[in-house]
């Protein structure tokens, strides 16, 4: 029982350690990028939408399932000059899952579908 309690405590403290925010700069207005973000969240077939706030340009969603466990992620857009910064706040990206990378790929696909592909997708991050 002590080992199980120690394991639970270790997991509970380790999860926040892998939580992080990934940032991506775009050379397009946030209003254009927001349309792609909404499309990616709504039409991926992978995300359970928790909330979408058009005014603040934020969204939160669940991903994952029974075996891998549900993970909650959120996205916020921040205007930067003529461009826009997308921040993806995720509790897990790494060896088995790359939630932020997968989301970025979907956003780029949505931009391309809308005819607004501003730049090529970022190169894959080494794992």
N, C-alpha and C positions, 0 to 999 in steps of 0.2 A: 504494500500500500504506500509506503514511503517513496519507493522508486516511481510509482505512478504519479504521485503528487509532485515529485521533483521534475518529472518529465513534463507534466502539464504546466508547471511554473516556467520551465525553460522555454517551451513553445510559446507561451503567452508573452514572454519578454523578448523573444527572438523575432516575432512577427513585426512589431514596430521598427525593428532594426533594418528590415528590408524594404519598408515603405519609403517611397521617394517620389520626387516630382521631376518629370522629364520635360524639357522645353524644346520647342521647335519654332524657328522663325520663318515666316512666310512673307513674300513681297507682294501681298495682295491685301486689300482692306478686310477688316474683321467681319464686315457684313457679308462678304463673299465667302470667306472661310467658314463662317457660322452655318451657312446653308449646307456646306459639305459635311460639317461635323454632325448636324442634325440628320442628314441623309445616312451617314455611316452608322449612327446609333439606331435609327428607326428601321433601317432596311438590311441590316447585316444578318439577321436570323440568329445571332449569337448572344445578343445583349438583352437583359431584362431591364427596362427603363425604370429608374427610381424617380427621376424628375428632370424636367427640361425648363430652363428659364430663359426665354428669348431676350428679355430686357437686359439681363446681366450676362448673357451669352455663357451660361454654365449648364452642364448636364452631369448627372450621376447615373451609373448603371451597374448591374451585376453581370458577371460572366462566370462560367464554370458550371459544374454540375455535381451530381451525386458522388462520383468517385474522387474528383479533384477538389471538391468543395467550392462553394461560391465565393467569389472575390468581388469587392466593391471598388470601383474606379470612378474618378470624376475628371471632367475637362472644363477648363476655363480659358477664355480668350481675352487677351490684353492688347489694346492698340499700342503700337510702337512706331511713331512717325507715320510714314505712308504704308507701313506693313502691319503685321499682326503676329503676336506670340501666342502659341498654343501651349498650355501647360496641362500635362496629363499626370494626375495624381493617382498612383497605383500602389497597392500593397504588395504586389509581387511581379517581378520581371526577372527572368533568369534562365536557368538551365532547362526547366520543363515547360514553362510558360513565358511568353513575352507579350504581356497584355498591352503595354505602351507601343511596342513595335507593330503589333497586329492592328491596333487602332490607327496608327499613323498610315499604314498601308491602305486601310479602308478609306481614310480621309483623302489620300492621294487619288484613289480610284474614283471617289465621288467627285472630286475636282475635275478629273479627266472626263467623266461622264457629263458634267455640266459644261465642259469646254473651257475650264478655267485653270488648267494645269500650269501653275506658275514656275515650277522647277521640277527636276526629277526627284524621286524619292531619295531619302538619305541612304547612304551605304549601310549595309548590315553592321550592327555593333558586334564586336568580338565577344564571345561568351566565356 
